[in-house]
Amino acid sequence: MDSDLNDLDLYGILGIQQSATEKEIKTAYRKKALQWHPDKNPDNPKAAQLFLQLSKILTILTNTAARLDYDKLVNAKAAAKFCEKECDSDIATFIDDNVKRRNELLVKRDTDERNFKKELERLREASDLRQQETEKEKIGSFILKLKWKKKGVYNKANLTSLFSKYGDKLSVVVLENNQSMAFVEYKSKTSAINAKNKEVGLDSCPLVVGFLGDFGPDTKKSFT
């Protein structure tokens, strides 16, 4: 879902204009994040994915370099589309200039798209985890993601029992369509960090615990 962010209308998803200020972007993000929080959408298996997508959109739109590259890409696409319309509407009169301009815009669009993808990758490698930790504080909660190998071993009741000892736990959500993944939300950063660092689960079925965004391509190694 997050592999083609450059093809999505990031401003439209947050319900704001391209000219929105950083404050307006963060306000819109908080509203959407609360709306799509997995705990508020237990019957929607896509809620967790949407919640993660919102965090990545915020990372792009609040980073000056990434937002600039994305805006260039949006503007180039709009200009190319407009030029295509102009060419079609009066091709007999403007064909030479419009075709040349269209080709220039298409080349610029491709260049901006490549630059945007590079900037997005740089953000993921250099600052994605830091940005996500910051956003956990902004919405007033700290969310842990749990994974385990054997489906059905853990449920809301036994996870609540395991993680309650670390402090002011707010909620536990087990993904019904997976049964090997869950989310635990704390209001206290200290509680969340203690749970992440100390809780290993049952001996018969260990848990892998991390903050949202901690699970990269090597996660499966924890289960082998």
N, C-alpha and C positions, 0 to 999 in steps of 0.2 A: 504493500500500500504506500510505502514511503519511497519507492525506487524512482518514481517519476514526479517529484514535487514540482519540477520545472514546467510540467504540463497542467498543473492545477492553478486555480484562481485563489491564491493564498489570502488575498484581501477579502474576496467573496466568502470564503469559508468562515472567516472571523466576522463577516457582516459589516465591514468598514470600507471607506474609500482609500484609493491609493495614496491620497494626500494626508492620511491620518498621522497624527503625532505619535511619538513613542508611548506617551501616556495613554492615548486612546487605544493603541494596539494592545497594551498590557491589560487595560480594563476589559476590552472585548475578549481577550484570551481567558481571563479569569471567569467570565460569564460562561463561555463555551466549555471550559474545563470542568466547571461545576455541573453544567448540563449533561456532559458526557462521562462523568465519573462512573467507573464500573459499578460502584456500590449503589448508584442511583438508577442503574440500568441492568439489573440482574438477569432480565429476560432477553437482552440484546447481546449476542455473542461478539458483535463487532464494536461494542462500546470501548473495550480496552484498547483496540487498535486505533480508534478515533481519538481516544484520550492521548495516546502516544504521538499521533500525527500532529495534534494541536501543539504539543511541546516543541516539536521540530519546526513547525511553522513560526512559533514565537522566536526560536533561536535564530532563524533567518531574518525575520523582520526587525529584530532589535539589534542586529549586528550591522554596523554601517556598511562594511564592504559587501556583505552578502545581499543586503537589501538593495544596494546600488546596482549590483549585477542583475538581480531579479527584476528591478524596475526597468533596466535597459532592455532586458529580454521581453518584458510585457509591452513596452513601447514599440520595440521593433516589430513584434508580431502584429500589433494594432496598425502600425504604419503600413506594413506589407499587405494586410487585409484591405485597408483603405485604398491602397494603390491598385490592388487587383480589381476592386469595384470601379475605380476610375478608368482603368484600361478597358473593362467590359462595356462601360456606359458610352464611351465615345472613342472607340479604338481607331476609327478612321482618321481622326484629327490628331490624337495624342500618342499614337502607338510607339513612335520612336523614343520620345522622352520618357513615357511611362514605363515601357518595358525596361529601359536602361535603369530607371530609378527603382523599379521593382526588383531587378536583379541585384542592385546595390544593397537594397534593404534586406533581401533574403540572405545575402552573404553576411551582412552585419548581424542579422538575427542568428545565424548559425554560429558566428564568432561569439556573440553574447551568450548563447546557450552553452557553448563549451566553457567559457569563463565562469558562468554560473555553476556548472557542474563541478568544476575544479574548486571553486570557493566553498561549495557545499561539502565536498569531500574533505577539504582542509578543516572546516568547522567540526565535522564528525570526528576527525582524528585528534584535533588539538584541544577542542573546548566543549564538546557535546556533553560530557559528564558534568563539567563545571556549571554549564548553563542549566542543566536539568536540576542539579542540586539547588541552585539559586531559585528556580521556579517553585520548587517544593516549599520553600520558605514563604514565597509570595502568596500562595493559596492557603497558607496556615496549616499545612500537614506534610507528613513525610511518609512516602509509600514504598513498601518493600515488595519485591516480586519474588515469589517462591516457586521452585521447580523441583520435581522428583521423578524417579524413573517408573515406579510401579503405579499404574492408574488405580484410583479408588482407595488407596491406603489412607489418605488424609481427607478430612472433611472440615466443615466450618467449626464443629464442636471441638475436635481434638486440636485443631490449629489455634483456636481461641485459648484453649487450656495451655498450650505450649508458649504462646507469645504474650499472654496476659502478665506474666511475671516480670516483664521488662518495663512496665509503666502504663501510661495513659493511652492504651490501645483504643482506637475509634471504631474500626470495623475490620471484618475479614470477609473476603469474597473468593469463592472457589469457582473457576470457570467450568460450567456444566458440560460444555461441549469438548472439554479437554480432560479434566479430572487428574491432571498431573501438573497443574499450575494454579497459583492463587495469589492474591494481593492482601497485604496487611497494612493498615493505615494508622500512623501514630500522629499525635499532635506535637509531641516533644521530639526534637532532634536527637537528644541524648538517648531517649528510649529506643528510637529507631536504630541508631548506631550500635547500641548494646545488643539489640536483637540480631542485627546483621552479623556482628562479630562473634556472638556467643552461641546462637541457636544452630544446632546441627540436625535436629529431628530425631527420629527413632533409629536405633541401631540397624533394624531390619530394612529400613528405607530412608537413607540420609536425605536431608534437604540441602538444596543450593539456594542461598539467600543473598539478595543484592538489591540495591536501589533500582528504580526504573532506569533503563539505559545501561546497566552494568553487564547485561548479557550480550556478549558479542559472538563472533563466529566460532570461538573456542568453547562455548558453553557445553556442548555435548561431551567434551572431554571429562567433565565432572561426573558423568554417569558411567564411564567405562571402567 
